Amino acid sequence: MRLSIQYVNDAAGNVQAVQVPVAQWKRLTRTVRELTQRAKIKSDLAEALAEVELKRKNKIKSKTLDEFLREL
């Protein structure tokens, strides 16, 4: 996606803001939201797999379903 970016400068020439067309902004925010969700899922899966590995090595105690549900 090629962005149509416009820069807003102050009197001294310093960039103060960036303007992006609304349609492109919506696509960008949707993409960021999707990538954030994917990263969260990957992180949660990695954490779950690490916990399973610790349980397999008997380093942490397994919980009953009742114990698990009480944590929520």
URNOR-V142070 format. One record per run of one state. SS is the DSSP state (H for helix, E for strand, L for the rest). FROM is the first residue (numbers start at 1). TO is the last residue. Records with the same first field share a line. If there is no record, write none. Layout:
SS->FROM-TO ; FROM-TO
//
This chain:
L->1-4 ; 10-14 ; 21-21 ; 57-64 ; 72-72
E->5-9 ; 15-20
H->22-56 ; 65-71
//
